[in-house]
Amino acid sequence: MTNKRILACSECGSRNYSTHGKEKSEERLEVKKFCRTCNSHTIHKQTK
């Protein structure tokens, strides 16, 4: 079973991306993605 993960920009806090992942994963996902608000590539972290 998978659940929906929301990714937020670490610079501005904008929630730009969503993805699916394992339900019992305890680690927070961190991915470098493009943020339209910051207009640059930044680290996006998984929110609760």
N, C-alpha and C positions, 0 to 999 in steps of 0.2 A: 504494500500500500504506500502511496506517495502523498505528500502534502505540498501545499503551495508555500513558497518562500518569497518574501518581499525583500528586495535589495535597495538600500538607501545610500546616497552619496556621503562619504565621510567629511567632505568639505562643507557643503551647503545643507545637507540633510534631506534633499529632495528624493522622493521614492520613485525611481525611474524604471526599474526592471522587476520582473517576477519570473520565477523558475520553479520547477518541481524537484523534490529530493526525497530521500529516505525519511520515514517518519521517526525512527528512533535515533537519528544522528544527533549527538550532543554538541558537536563542533559547529561553530558559526562559520558560514561560508563567506569568504572574502575574494572578490574578483575585481580586476582592473577593467573598467568599462568607461565609455564616453558619457559624460554628463552634459545635457543640453543647457542646463542652467549655468554651470561653470564654464562651458564651452571648452572643455579639456578632458583628458583621460585622468580619472581619479579612482581611488579604491572605493568599491561599493561593498558594504557589509550587510549581512542578513539582520533583519529586525525581528522583533517578537511578534 
